[in-house]
């Protein structure tokens, strides 16, 4: 198994470093920019197996792997998917074995090749019922359905919309990070943390005056 996995990891690394883009690699100009909607509509589509040169059948089921093998393959696959702008993104904490198995089971998907906006790896096949995909109880579709289950279309003031967004974000953070959710608290959405001028909390990333800008006074 070790020799096979070493070769598989080498194949994944080779695919990561040798991407065949379905368009000319020219320097992008600002006037070439596409909106997310336009790029989603016009982006070329590639089969991920054919594009990477790696077939789904090459990945051993997670039951055949020990924890370290799963970790190595998952790390290599995430790196490769990022390189292909087919990012594997999860909104809640998911065990590594389920993450690997989700990629393995869905690796034969069609992906849109995007240049301007982020593309994502689909975590389940179309029309799969919530909770019946490889992620099981960590199903992302079920997570979002539950998150927005109480959503009601209504006319809100900007202040009410901000408060609603804060409520949703806190719910999301609690599900994603559990007891550590406060580390990621969205202060910018909480009016109690606005500055004296009513500006949202800026996490100390606000523009600071650069003394070097007054060179002309010297």
Backbone as ProteinMPNN parsed JSONL, in Angstrom:
{"seq_chain_A": "XXXXXXXXXXXXXXXXXXXXXXXXXXXXXXXXXXXXXXXXXXXXXXXXXXXXXXXXXXXXXXXXXXXXXXXXXXXXXXXXXXXXXXXXXXXXXXXXXXXXXXXXXXXXXXXXXXXXXXXXXXXXXXXXXXXXXXXXXXXXXXXXXXXXXXXXXXXXXXXXXXXXXXXXXXXXXXXXXXXXXXXXXXXXXXXXXXXXXXXXXXXXXXXXXXXXXXXXXX", "coords_chain_A": {"N_chain_A": [[0.829, -1.213, 0.0], [1.982, 1.233, 0.751], [3.818, 1.83, -1.32], [2.042, 2.156, -3.435], [0.524, 4.368, -2.557], [2.524, 6.31, -2.388], [3.086, 6.634, -5.106], [0.608, 7.561, -5.982], [0.419, 10.001, -4.604], [2.544, 11.279, -5.826], [1.521, 11.466, -8.418], [-0.62, 13.204, -7.971], [0.762, 15.476, -7.155], [2.151, 16.008, -9.531], [0.006, 16.646, -11.224], [-0.813, 18.945, -9.966], [1.262, 20.713, -10.466], [1.293, 20.903, -13.202], [-0.818, 22.185, -14.93], [-3.276, 22.174, -17.407], [-4.625, 24.693, -18.921], [-7.78, 25.616, -20.341], [-7.694, 27.821, -22.031], [-5.999, 30.545, -23.648], [-2.98, 31.498, -22.108], [-2.735, 34.443, -21.408], [-1.855, 37.769, -20.341], [-4.156, 39.135, -18.125], [-6.435, 41.753, -18.678], [-7.962, 44.739, -17.36], [-10.302, 45.405, -18.739], [-11.153, 42.972, -19.54], [-12.556, 41.859, -17.55], [-15.122, 39.931, -15.955], [-18.417, 39.757, -14.636], [-19.507, 37.898, -11.713], [-21.84, 36.473, -12.432], [-21.793, 36.502, -15.257], [-19.382, 35.162, -15.775], [-19.919, 32.681, -14.666], [-21.819, 31.817, -16.414], [-20.5, 31.685, -18.88], [-18.088, 30.345, -18.594], [-15.709, 27.839, -19.547], [-16.279, 24.287, -19.424], [-14.95, 21.503, -17.754], [-14.269, 18.023, -17.342], [-13.303, 16.835, -14.242], [-11.691, 14.583, -13.772], [-10.587, 14.056, -16.325], [-9.307, 16.466, -16.767], [-7.346, 16.698, -14.734], [-6.018, 14.347, -15.075], [-6.197, 12.309, -13.327], [-7.966, 9.604, -12.041], [-11.081, 8.903, -10.412], [-11.26, 6.278, -9.463], [-8.715, 5.689, -8.674], [-8.367, 6.483, -6.086], [-8.155, 5.086, -2.934], [-10.782, 3.656, -0.904], [-11.703, 5.194, 2.202], [-11.705, 3.398, 4.315], [-9.637, 1.68, 3.862], [-7.383, 2.975, 4.57], [-4.97, 4.309, 6.89], [-4.943, 6.811, 9.526], [-2.877, 8.657, 9.034], [-2.326, 8.287, 6.31], [-4.745, 9.163, 5.213], [-4.633, 11.834, 5.985], [-2.374, 12.752, 4.565], [-3.179, 12.382, 1.864], [-5.463, 14.011, 1.797], [-4.365, 16.531, 2.28], [-2.747, 16.832, -0.004], [-4.685, 16.687, -2.036], [-6.32, 18.907, -1.488], [-4.493, 20.959, -1.98], [-4.062, 20.568, -4.718], [-6.689, 20.962, -5.763], [-7.09, 23.633, -5.088], [-5.164, 24.797, -6.758], [-6.32, 24.337, -9.211], [-8.396, 26.048, -9.073], [-10.738, 25.041, -7.974], [-11.991, 24.929, -5.427], [-12.097, 23.191, -2.345], [-14.306, 23.702, -0.03], [-15.592, 23.924, 3.206], [-18.21, 24.68, 5.49], [-18.474, 24.056, 8.124], [-16.862, 22.296, 10.843], [-15.444, 19.267, 9.874], [-14.774, 15.798, 10.115], [-11.587, 14.482, 9.074], [-11.555, 12.076, 7.627], [-14.123, 11.944, 6.51], [-14.009, 14.201, 4.922], [-12.032, 13.479, 3.035], [-13.298, 11.228, 1.882], [-15.504, 12.424, 0.764], [-14.376, 13.999, -1.275], [-13.26, 11.911, -2.778], [-15.561, 10.411, -3.602], [-16.867, 12.25, -5.195], [-15.22, 13.03, -7.237], [-15.472, 12.735, -9.949], [-16.731, 14.842, -11.194], [-18.139, 17.553, -13.224], [-16.547, 20.625, -13.836], [-16.525, 24.207, -13.702], [-14.32, 26.273, -15.347], [-12.773, 28.904, -14.077], [-11.511, 32.266, -14.291], [-11.62, 34.761, -13.109], [-13.126, 34.66, -10.78], [-13.672, 32.802, -7.717], [-13.807, 29.266, -7.909], [-15.658, 26.308, -6.984], [-15.479, 23.062, -5.479], [-17.904, 20.631, -5.859], [-19.723, 19.173, -3.274], [-21.535, 17.123, -3.277], [-23.614, 14.967, -5.311], [-25.944, 16.161, -7.815], [-29.371, 16.584, -6.809], [-29.22, 14.975, -4.569], [-30.491, 13.867, -1.48], [-30.763, 15.765, 1.555], [-28.302, 15.079, 3.985], [-27.758, 12.562, 3.035], [-25.497, 12.384, 1.576], [-21.899, 12.0, 1.112], [-20.936, 13.412, 3.268], [-22.701, 13.013, 5.286], [-24.005, 13.465, 8.486], [-22.835, 15.914, 8.509], [-23.611, 17.335, 6.359], [-23.507, 19.895, 3.982], [-25.537, 21.182, 2.553], [-27.774, 20.676, 4.135], [-26.967, 22.087, 6.348], [-27.06, 24.807, 5.48], [-29.76, 24.956, 4.807], [-30.937, 24.679, 7.294], [-29.836, 26.885, 8.558], [-31.049, 29.047, 7.272], [-33.688, 28.554, 7.731], [-35.547, 29.985, 9.191], [-35.818, 32.249, 7.783], [-37.504, 35.044, 6.575], [-38.956, 36.81, 3.986], [-38.878, 40.19, 4.084], [-39.388, 43.717, 4.59], [-36.779, 45.57, 5.719], [-35.088, 47.942, 7.807], [-31.836, 49.467, 7.299], [-30.444, 49.151, 9.723], [-31.855, 47.073, 10.943], [-31.423, 45.05, 9.09], [-28.692, 44.692, 9.398], [-28.582, 43.781, 12.034], [-29.933, 41.366, 11.706], [-28.179, 40.036, 10.016], [-26.011, 39.799, 11.742], [-27.088, 38.031, 13.624], [-27.445, 35.707, 12.036], [-24.768, 35.215, 11.345], [-23.58, 34.659, 13.816], [-24.962, 32.325, 14.504], [-23.993, 30.673, 12.468], [-21.22, 30.645, 13.11], [-21.213, 29.398, 15.616], [-22.006, 26.835, 14.93], [-19.942, 26.094, 13.278], [-17.529, 26.424, 14.74], [-18.025, 25.635, 17.324], [-17.477, 25.594, 20.821], [-15.483, 27.478, 20.611], [-16.317, 29.649, 19.187], [-16.427, 32.388, 19.787], [-13.923, 33.418, 19.263], [-14.011, 34.237, 16.71], [-15.761, 36.292, 16.496], [-18.057, 38.487, 14.881], [-17.395, 41.491, 15.008], [-17.704, 43.722, 13.387], [-20.296, 43.679, 12.584], [-21.781, 44.21, 14.757], [-23.457, 46.676, 16.335], [-22.856, 47.678, 18.828], [-20.156, 47.841, 18.954], [-19.341, 49.819, 17.278], [-17.524, 52.805, 16.297], [-17.122, 56.154, 17.702], [-18.162, 57.704, 15.708], [-20.002, 56.184, 14.486], [-19.028, 54.308, 12.757], [-18.375, 50.976, 11.58], [-16.641, 48.446, 13.501], [-13.19, 48.135, 12.814], [-11.203, 46.291, 13.19], [-8.685, 47.211, 13.733], [-7.459, 47.674, 11.346], [-7.602, 50.001, 10.051], [-6.804, 52.869, 7.99], [-3.69, 54.224, 8.585], [-1.922, 57.192, 9.264], [0.804, 57.877, 7.265], [4.021, 58.785, 7.946], [5.881, 59.114, 5.988], [4.631, 60.26, 3.893], [4.783, 62.98, 3.98], [6.959, 63.98, 2.693], [7.26, 66.097, 0.972], [7.136, 68.331, 2.511], [9.551, 68.724, 3.611]], "CA_chain_A": [[0.0, 0.0, 0.0], [2.835, 2.425, 0.825], [4.346, 2.124, -2.652], [0.934, 2.659, -4.246], [0.184, 5.714, -2.095], [3.612, 7.213, -2.79], [2.902, 6.929, -6.525], [-0.59, 8.384, -6.1], [0.788, 11.345, -4.153], [3.385, 11.847, -6.883], [0.621, 11.813, -9.522], [-1.371, 14.397, -7.561], [1.721, 16.581, -7.198], [2.417, 16.31, -10.939], [-1.182, 17.331, -11.734], [-0.836, 20.279, -9.354], [2.3, 21.547, -11.067], [1.195, 20.895, -14.668], [-2.23, 22.406, -15.248], [-3.559, 22.527, -18.796], [-5.785, 25.595, -18.924], [-8.502, 25.568, -21.625], [-7.687, 29.119, -22.698], [-4.647, 31.069, -23.813], [-2.477, 32.123, -20.892], [-2.306, 35.817, -21.673], [-2.039, 38.653, -19.196], [-5.519, 39.624, -18.071], [-6.606, 43.195, -18.636], [-9.141, 45.134, -16.599], [-11.5, 45.404, -19.577], [-11.57, 41.583, -19.749], [-13.246, 41.404, -16.342], [-16.504, 39.463, -16.063], [-19.137, 39.665, -13.376], [-19.673, 36.489, -11.315], [-22.928, 35.859, -13.194], [-21.357, 36.3, -16.641], [-18.359, 34.124, -15.832], [-20.567, 31.404, -14.385], [-22.579, 31.445, -17.61], [-19.664, 31.505, -20.066], [-16.849, 29.613, -18.291], [-15.613, 26.494, -20.132], [-16.515, 23.197, -18.476], [-14.056, 20.354, -17.919], [-14.402, 16.914, -16.414], [-12.157, 16.945, -13.349], [-10.801, 13.436, -13.988], [-9.854, 14.256, -17.571], [-8.48, 17.672, -16.656], [-6.185, 16.451, -13.872], [-5.354, 13.106, -15.446], [-6.331, 11.379, -12.204], [-9.312, 9.055, -12.019], [-11.695, 8.646, -9.113], [-11.002, 4.899, -9.055], [-7.363, 5.592, -8.129], [-8.373, 6.808, -4.663], [-8.652, 3.985, -2.105], [-11.792, 4.018, 0.095], [-11.05, 5.598, 3.448], [-11.582, 2.256, 5.213], [-8.378, 0.991, 3.574], [-6.278, 3.868, 4.908], [-4.841, 4.732, 8.283], [-5.183, 8.249, 9.687], [-1.803, 9.434, 8.408], [-2.537, 8.232, 4.865], [-5.869, 10.052, 4.914], [-4.161, 13.219, 6.159], [-1.477, 13.071, 3.455], [-3.959, 12.499, 0.636], [-6.346, 15.172, 1.896], [-3.525, 17.723, 2.12], [-2.337, 16.918, -1.407], [-5.866, 16.952, -2.855], [-6.714, 20.305, -1.28], [-3.525, 21.793, -2.694], [-4.331, 20.429, -6.147], [-7.965, 21.592, -6.091], [-6.865, 25.087, -5.031], [-4.41, 25.17, -7.957], [-7.26, 24.294, -10.333], [-9.491, 26.952, -8.722], [-11.91, 24.204, -7.713], [-11.665, 24.871, -4.0], [-12.905, 22.344, -1.467], [-14.595, 24.583, 1.103], [-16.65, 23.46, 4.097], [-18.622, 25.746, 6.396], [-18.422, 23.566, 9.498], [-15.784, 21.34, 11.074], [-15.781, 17.929, 9.387], [-13.653, 14.872, 10.286], [-10.752, 14.36, 7.878], [-11.952, 10.906, 6.837], [-15.299, 12.305, 5.72], [-13.559, 15.144, 3.903], [-11.371, 12.702, 1.984], [-14.27, 10.376, 1.21], [-16.352, 13.32, -0.037], [-13.628, 14.296, -2.5], [-13.136, 10.667, -3.549], [-16.832, 10.024, -4.204], [-17.36, 13.273, -6.114], [-14.115, 13.499, -8.067], [-15.806, 12.606, -11.368], [-17.673, 15.919, -11.521], [-17.831, 18.574, -14.218], [-16.238, 21.879, -13.151], [-16.41, 25.408, -14.516], [-12.957, 26.797, -15.247], [-12.929, 30.348, -13.918], [-10.283, 33.053, -14.222], [-11.823, 35.976, -12.333], [-13.791, 34.41, -9.503], [-13.368, 31.506, -7.125], [-14.637, 28.121, -8.232], [-15.782, 25.421, -5.835], [-15.695, 21.634, -5.637], [-19.243, 20.248, -5.398], [-19.571, 18.138, -2.252], [-22.494, 16.033, -3.459], [-24.2, 14.896, -6.643], [-27.238, 16.853, -7.911], [-30.606, 15.92, -6.349], [-29.004, 14.137, -3.393], [-31.261, 14.337, -0.334], [-29.95, 16.267, 2.655], [-27.853, 14.087, 4.945], [-27.496, 11.276, 2.396], [-24.256, 12.489, 0.807], [-20.731, 11.458, 1.814], [-20.715, 14.165, 4.498], [-23.643, 12.472, 6.281], [-24.586, 14.46, 9.4], [-22.16, 17.194, 8.291], [-24.088, 17.793, 5.05], [-23.477, 21.35, 3.845], [-26.853, 21.639, 2.108], [-28.639, 20.651, 5.312], [-26.518, 23.176, 7.217], [-27.599, 26.077, 5.0], [-31.216, 24.899, 4.899], [-31.274, 24.939, 8.695], [-29.415, 28.25, 8.885], [-32.008, 30.016, 6.731], [-35.042, 28.014, 7.867], [-36.435, 30.992, 9.765], [-35.764, 33.455, 6.961], [-38.767, 35.543, 6.051], [-38.756, 37.977, 3.131], [-39.567, 41.337, 4.657], [-38.724, 44.997, 4.401], [-36.069, 45.929, 6.939], [-34.226, 49.112, 7.766], [-30.418, 49.04, 7.289], [-30.06, 48.719, 11.064], [-32.464, 45.762, 11.171], [-30.721, 44.091, 8.237], [-27.391, 44.435, 10.015], [-28.831, 42.946, 13.208], [-30.29, 40.038, 11.223], [-26.949, 39.437, 9.522], [-25.234, 39.436, 12.93], [-27.712, 36.83, 14.186], [-27.107, 34.576, 11.171], [-23.329, 34.945, 11.414], [-23.321, 34.019, 15.105], [-25.468, 30.956, 14.383], [-23.031, 29.965, 11.629], [-19.964, 30.469, 13.832], [-21.412, 28.411, 16.681], [-22.041, 25.507, 14.323], [-18.648, 25.799, 12.661], [-16.401, 26.396, 15.67], [-18.411, 25.119, 18.636], [-17.208, 26.429, 21.997], [-14.479, 28.499, 20.311], [-16.881, 30.574, 18.2], [-16.195, 33.796, 20.126], [-12.65, 33.85, 18.673], [-14.286, 34.738, 15.359], [-16.941, 37.142, 16.626], [-18.127, 39.518, 13.825], [-17.562, 42.793, 15.646], [-18.105, 44.722, 12.399], [-21.75, 43.615, 12.41], [-22.408, 44.532, 16.045], [-23.489, 48.136, 16.515], [-22.277, 48.026, 20.129], [-18.705, 48.002, 18.794], [-19.06, 50.925, 16.356], [-16.777, 53.895, 16.922], [-17.941, 57.31, 18.096], [-18.788, 58.275, 14.515], [-20.95, 55.224, 13.932], [-18.384, 53.423, 11.782], [-18.201, 49.605, 12.095], [-15.334, 48.038, 14.012], [-12.313, 47.869, 11.669], [-10.187, 45.308, 13.582], [-7.401, 47.919, 13.755], [-6.856, 47.683, 10.011], [-7.886, 51.28, 9.453], [-5.65, 53.55, 7.416], [-2.906, 55.043, 9.5], [-1.187, 58.227, 8.562], [2.197, 57.486, 7.02], [4.881, 59.969, 8.043], [6.68, 59.271, 4.779], [3.869, 60.978, 2.888], [4.982, 64.431, 4.07], [8.303, 64.267, 2.222], [7.279, 67.364, 0.244], [7.245, 69.458, 3.449], [10.916, 68.837, 4.126]], "C_chain_A": [[0.86, 1.258, 0.0], [3.361, 2.809, -0.555], [3.249, 2.706, -3.545], [0.589, 4.1, -3.859], [1.259, 6.726, -2.455], [3.469, 7.598, -4.261], [1.687, 7.82, -6.738], [-0.311, 9.822, -5.685], [1.666, 12.039, -5.192], [2.538, 12.266, -8.076], [-0.16, 13.085, -9.209], [-0.465, 15.623, -7.619], [2.018, 16.99, -8.642], [1.24, 17.064, -11.547], [-1.264, 18.757, -11.197], [0.122, 21.234, -10.06], [2.178, 21.669, -12.586], [-0.265, 21.003, -15.104], [-2.368, 22.822, -16.715], [-4.825, 23.372, -18.832], [-6.455, 25.599, -20.293], [-8.638, 26.925, -22.3], [-6.245, 29.609, -22.76], [-4.209, 31.781, -22.543], [-1.877, 33.487, -21.226], [-2.56, 36.659, -20.439], [-3.441, 39.249, -19.234], [-5.525, 41.145, -17.945], [-7.907, 43.535, -17.921], [-10.41, 45.067, -17.442], [-11.973, 43.987, -19.907], [-12.448, 41.068, -18.608], [-14.686, 41.016, -16.625], [-17.141, 39.458, -14.685], [-19.257, 38.191, -12.987], [-20.741, 35.776, -12.134], [-22.494, 35.553, -14.623], [-20.311, 35.198, -16.732], [-18.966, 32.745, -15.566], [-21.299, 30.892, -15.622], [-21.669, 31.059, -18.772], [-18.407, 30.674, -19.829], [-16.845, 28.241, -18.969], [-15.748, 25.437, -19.049], [-15.574, 22.037, -18.78], [-14.435, 19.258, -16.923], [-13.144, 16.86, -15.555], [-11.179, 15.785, -13.513], [-9.948, 13.638, -15.236], [-8.889, 15.426, -17.454], [-7.211, 17.409, -15.844], [-5.383, 15.227, -14.309], [-5.398, 12.059, -14.349], [-7.783, 10.907, -12.133], [-9.78, 8.761, -10.595], [-11.336, 7.261, -8.574], [-9.609, 4.715, -8.456], [-7.322, 5.834, -6.62], [-8.932, 5.638, -3.85], [-9.771, 4.475, -1.177], [-11.122, 4.299, 1.437], [-10.876, 4.436, 4.42], [-10.251, 1.515, 5.022], [-7.161, 1.777, 4.054], [-6.194, 4.118, 6.401], [-4.942, 6.258, 8.332], [-4.12, 9.088, 8.973], [-1.941, 9.432, 6.89], [-3.659, 9.172, 4.444], [-5.406, 11.501, 4.961], [-3.263, 13.638, 4.99], [-2.251, 13.275, 2.155], [-4.845, 13.738, 0.662], [-5.557, 16.458, 1.695], [-3.142, 17.921, 0.648], [-3.524, 17.262, -2.31], [-6.338, 18.394, -2.7], [-5.78, 21.256, -2.014], [-3.793, 21.751, -4.192], [-5.621, 21.146, -6.538], [-7.849, 23.115, -6.037], [-6.16, 25.566, -6.296], [-5.313, 25.206, -9.185], [-8.45, 25.244, -10.127], [-10.816, 26.183, -8.634], [-11.87, 23.894, -6.221], [-12.655, 24.015, -3.205], [-13.116, 23.111, -0.169], [-15.765, 24.025, 1.896], [-16.951, 24.546, 5.123], [-18.625, 25.33, 7.856], [-17.284, 22.562, 9.617], [-16.248, 19.934, 10.685], [-14.578, 17.01, 9.592], [-12.903, 14.644, 8.976], [-11.15, 13.171, 7.008], [-13.177, 11.214, 5.969], [-14.941, 13.303, 4.627], [-12.937, 14.392, 2.723], [-12.39, 11.893, 1.191], [-15.209, 11.209, 0.337], [-15.664, 13.686, -1.35], [-13.555, 13.053, -3.385], [-14.434, 10.344, -4.297], [-17.309, 10.998, -5.274], [-16.309, 13.766, -7.106], [-14.428, 13.448, -9.563], [-16.748, 13.705, -11.851], [-17.18, 16.816, -12.652], [-17.605, 19.894, -13.478], [-16.149, 23.027, -14.155], [-15.04, 26.033, -14.27], [-13.026, 28.319, -15.239], [-11.578, 31.034, -13.784], [-10.409, 34.237, -13.266], [-12.357, 35.709, -10.935], [-13.497, 32.995, -9.012], [-14.353, 30.438, -7.581], [-14.624, 27.131, -7.08], [-16.033, 23.978, -6.248], [-17.07, 21.301, -5.074], [-19.133, 19.054, -4.458], [-20.605, 17.023, -2.342], [-23.031, 16.072, -4.883], [-25.544, 15.622, -6.653], [-28.386, 15.958, -7.447], [-30.396, 14.931, -5.207], [-29.783, 14.712, -2.209], [-30.313, 14.766, 0.788], [-29.594, 15.14, 3.625], [-27.534, 12.732, 4.347], [-26.253, 11.31, 1.513], [-23.107, 11.926, 1.638], [-20.47, 12.168, 3.143], [-21.654, 13.758, 5.629], [-24.208, 13.582, 7.17], [-23.932, 15.826, 9.277], [-22.537, 17.796, 6.933], [-24.17, 19.315, 4.987], [-24.832, 21.912, 3.416], [-27.825, 21.695, 3.288], [-28.278, 21.789, 6.263], [-27.133, 24.503, 6.794], [-29.122, 26.102, 5.064], [-31.669, 25.212, 6.321], [-30.959, 26.376, 9.078], [-30.45, 29.272, 8.453], [-33.458, 29.544, 6.864], [-36.035, 29.039, 8.405], [-36.459, 32.283, 8.958], [-37.148, 33.805, 6.414], [-38.478, 36.797, 5.238], [-39.559, 39.137, 3.692], [-38.734, 42.589, 4.43], [-38.109, 45.435, 5.718], [-35.287, 47.209, 6.737], [-32.781, 48.612, 7.705], [-29.957, 48.525, 8.647], [-30.61, 47.327, 11.363], [-31.785, 44.686, 10.327], [-29.376, 43.709, 8.84], [-27.548, 43.525, 11.234], [-29.174, 41.518, 12.794], [-29.043, 39.305, 10.723], [-26.057, 38.992, 10.674], [-25.77, 38.148, 13.544], [-27.355, 35.59, 13.372], [-25.636, 34.198, 11.301], [-22.969, 34.248, 12.728], [-23.785, 32.562, 15.081], [-24.494, 30.1, 13.584], [-21.738, 29.671, 12.388], [-20.083, 29.426, 14.939], [-21.405, 26.995, 16.122], [-20.687, 25.116, 13.763], [-17.545, 25.597, 13.682], [-16.751, 25.906, 17.076], [-18.107, 26.102, 19.749], [-16.211, 27.556, 21.72], [-15.005, 29.584, 19.375], [-16.581, 32.039, 18.502], [-14.871, 34.316, 19.588], [-12.883, 34.54, 17.33], [-15.483, 35.7, 15.364], [-16.933, 38.264, 15.58], [-18.403, 40.912, 14.391], [-18.072, 43.863, 14.67], [-19.609, 44.73, 12.157], [-22.504, 44.044, 13.663], [-22.31, 46.033, 16.303], [-22.878, 48.564, 17.84], [-20.775, 48.27, 20.041], [-18.348, 49.059, 17.749], [-18.272, 52.014, 17.074], [-17.702, 55.074, 17.194], [-18.638, 57.976, 16.92], [-19.779, 57.323, 13.846], [-20.363, 54.302, 12.889], [-18.19, 52.034, 12.382], [-16.781, 49.355, 12.569], [-14.426, 47.624, 12.856], [-11.161, 46.925, 11.997], [-8.77, 45.889, 13.533], [-6.68, 47.851, 12.425], [-7.105, 49.02, 9.316], [-6.631, 51.94, 8.923], [-4.967, 54.39, 8.481], [-2.08, 56.029, 8.698], [0.271, 57.844, 8.461], [3.069, 58.728, 7.004], [5.667, 60.199, 6.762], [5.945, 60.063, 3.713], [4.099, 62.487, 2.939], [6.382, 64.827, 3.595], [8.398, 65.638, 1.574], [7.398, 68.574, 1.17], [8.7, 69.719, 3.849], [11.792, 69.673, 3.224]], "O_chain_A": [[0.526, 2.24, -0.663], [3.35, 3.985, -0.918], [3.495, 3.633, -4.316], [0.385, 4.949, -4.727], [0.951, 7.87, -2.789], [3.7, 8.75, -4.628], [1.717, 8.726, -7.571], [-0.758, 10.759, -6.347], [1.544, 13.245, -5.41], [2.797, 13.304, -8.685], [-0.341, 13.939, -10.077], [-0.881, 16.686, -8.08], [2.125, 18.179, -8.942], [1.44, 18.015, -12.302], [-1.726, 19.664, -11.888], [-0.175, 22.417, -10.229], [2.894, 22.465, -13.195], [-0.861, 20.038, -15.582], [-1.662, 23.71, -17.191], [-5.941, 22.854, -18.782], [-5.763, 25.586, -21.311], [-9.583, 27.157, -23.053], [-5.385, 29.142, -22.013], [-4.961, 32.568, -21.969], [-0.659, 33.644, -21.311], [-3.381, 36.306, -19.592], [-3.863, 39.801, -20.25], [-4.732, 41.733, -17.21], [-8.836, 42.727, -17.878], [-11.475, 44.716, -16.934], [-13.049, 43.804, -20.476], [-13.011, 39.977, -18.691], [-15.382, 41.659, -17.411], [-16.476, 39.185, -13.685], [-19.122, 37.319, -13.846], [-20.575, 34.61, -12.492], [-22.786, 34.478, -15.147], [-20.342, 34.388, -17.659], [-18.562, 31.758, -16.181], [-21.387, 29.685, -15.849], [-22.027, 30.193, -19.57], [-17.719, 30.33, -20.791], [-17.865, 27.551, -18.968], [-15.377, 25.663, -17.897], [-15.425, 21.639, -19.935], [-14.866, 19.54, -15.805], [-12.034, 16.841, -16.087], [-9.968, 15.978, -13.404], [-8.737, 13.42, -15.21], [-7.78, 15.377, -17.985], [-6.126, 17.849, -16.224], [-4.212, 15.086, -13.957], [-4.714, 11.038, -14.43], [-8.711, 11.716, -12.162], [-8.993, 8.422, -9.71], [-11.133, 7.091, -7.372], [-9.343, 3.706, -7.804], [-6.366, 5.442, -5.95], [-10.078, 5.241, -4.062], [-9.71, 5.611, -0.707], [-10.094, 3.706, 1.761], [-9.986, 4.48, 5.27], [-9.797, 0.807, 5.921], [-6.033, 1.295, 3.955], [-7.209, 4.138, 7.096], [-5.017, 6.912, 7.292], [-4.438, 10.117, 8.376], [-1.702, 10.453, 6.246], [-3.544, 9.887, 3.449], [-5.745, 12.298, 4.087], [-3.382, 14.754, 4.485], [-2.002, 14.236, 1.427], [-4.964, 14.438, -0.344], [-6.023, 17.374, 1.017], [-3.204, 19.033, 0.125], [-3.379, 18.046, -3.247], [-6.717, 19.03, -3.684], [-6.225, 22.242, -2.602], [-3.755, 22.783, -4.861], [-5.648, 21.862, -7.538], [-8.45, 23.809, -6.857], [-6.508, 26.611, -6.848], [-5.1, 26.009, -10.094], [-9.395, 25.239, -10.915], [-11.85, 26.615, -9.143], [-11.732, 22.74, -5.814], [-13.871, 24.109, -3.375], [-12.23, 23.169, 0.684], [-16.806, 23.693, 1.329], [-16.046, 25.25, 5.571], [-18.767, 26.177, 8.737], [-16.799, 22.04, 8.614], [-17.307, 19.475, 11.114], [-13.457, 17.405, 9.273], [-13.505, 14.618, 7.903], [-11.087, 13.254, 5.782], [-13.247, 10.783, 4.818], [-15.504, 13.26, 3.533], [-13.276, 14.639, 1.566], [-12.347, 11.876, -0.039], [-15.656, 10.746, -0.712], [-16.292, 13.683, -2.409], [-13.764, 13.133, -4.596], [-14.405, 10.039, -5.489], [-18.071, 10.618, -6.163], [-16.491, 14.804, -7.742], [-13.718, 14.06, -10.36], [-17.484, 13.51, -12.818], [-15.997, 16.842, -12.99], [-18.383, 20.247, -12.591], [-15.749, 22.837, -15.304], [-14.655, 26.288, -13.129], [-13.303, 28.944, -16.263], [-10.628, 30.471, -13.241], [-9.417, 34.669, -12.679], [-12.066, 36.462, -10.006], [-13.126, 32.114, -9.787], [-15.562, 30.663, -7.633], [-13.685, 27.115, -6.284], [-16.712, 23.71, -7.24], [-17.372, 21.652, -3.933], [-18.522, 18.042, -4.802], [-20.555, 16.073, -1.561], [-22.918, 17.085, -5.573], [-26.214, 15.696, -5.623], [-28.376, 14.745, -7.66], [-31.285, 14.136, -4.905], [-29.737, 15.918, -1.965], [-29.223, 14.217, 0.951], [-30.451, 14.356, 4.033], [-27.086, 11.835, 5.061], [-25.991, 10.358, 0.778], [-23.322, 11.431, 2.745], [-19.854, 11.596, 4.042], [-21.433, 14.113, 6.787], [-24.817, 14.529, 6.673], [-24.408, 16.796, 9.868], [-21.84, 18.676, 6.428], [-24.814, 19.947, 5.824], [-25.231, 22.989, 3.861], [-28.6, 22.642, 3.422], [-29.148, 22.381, 6.901], [-27.664, 25.241, 7.624], [-29.715, 27.145, 5.342], [-32.656, 25.917, 6.529], [-31.706, 27.011, 9.823], [-30.709, 30.244, 9.162], [-34.349, 30.066, 6.195], [-37.228, 28.969, 8.107], [-37.038, 33.283, 9.381], [-37.854, 32.958, 5.867], [-37.84, 37.73, 5.724], [-40.786, 39.07, 3.764], [-37.544, 42.525, 4.122], [-38.81, 45.647, 6.707], [-34.872, 47.524, 5.621], [-32.522, 47.452, 8.026], [-29.175, 47.578, 8.723], [-29.924, 46.498, 11.961], [-31.593, 43.558, 10.78], [-28.973, 42.547, 8.797], [-26.749, 42.612, 11.443], [-28.756, 40.565, 13.45], [-28.87, 38.111, 10.97], [-25.42, 37.941, 10.602], [-24.997, 37.276, 13.939], [-27.007, 34.551, 13.932], [-25.291, 33.017, 11.359], [-22.137, 33.341, 12.738], [-23.09, 31.674, 15.574], [-24.199, 28.963, 13.953], [-21.219, 28.557, 12.313], [-19.151, 28.655, 15.17], [-20.876, 26.072, 16.741], [-20.323, 23.94, 13.77], [-16.712, 24.704, 13.525], [-15.869, 25.776, 17.924], [-18.427, 27.287, 19.653], [-16.104, 28.492, 22.512], [-14.221, 30.359, 18.827], [-16.489, 32.852, 17.582], [-14.696, 35.528, 19.461], [-12.055, 35.328, 16.873], [-16.134, 35.889, 14.337], [-15.911, 38.927, 15.406], [-19.509, 41.438, 14.265], [-18.778, 44.79, 15.066], [-20.141, 45.684, 11.588], [-23.722, 44.22, 13.633], [-21.22, 46.581, 16.468], [-22.424, 49.702, 17.967], [-20.186, 48.844, 20.957], [-17.183, 49.186, 17.372], [-18.337, 52.137, 18.297], [-18.907, 55.004, 16.949], [-19.595, 58.727, 17.108], [-20.321, 57.618, 12.78], [-21.097, 53.588, 12.206], [-17.873, 51.915, 13.566], [-15.836, 49.982, 12.09], [-14.842, 46.843, 12.001], [-10.244, 46.763, 11.191], [-7.793, 45.171, 13.322], [-5.455, 47.956, 12.364], [-6.847, 49.153, 8.119], [-5.523, 51.617, 9.35], [-5.609, 55.169, 9.185], [-1.607, 55.731, 7.601], [0.904, 57.522, 9.467], [2.893, 59.614, 6.168], [6.075, 61.323, 6.468], [6.552, 60.497, 2.735], [3.66, 63.205, 2.04], [6.929, 65.847, 4.013], [9.449, 66.277, 1.602], [7.707, 69.682, 0.731], [9.035, 70.789, 4.357], [12.973, 69.866, 3.516]]}, "name": "protein", "num_of_chains": 1, "seq": "XXXXXXXXXXXXXXXXXXXXXXXXXXXXXXXXXXXXXXXXXXXXXXXXXXXXXXXXXXXXXXXXXXXXXXXXXXXXXXXXXXXXXXXXXXXXXXXXXXXXXXXXXXXXXXXXXXXXXXXXXXXXXXXXXXXXXXXXXXXXXXXXXXXXXXXXXXXXXXXXXXXXXXXXXXXXXXXXXXXXXXXXXXXXXXXXXXXXXXXXXXXXXXXXXXXXXXXXXX"}
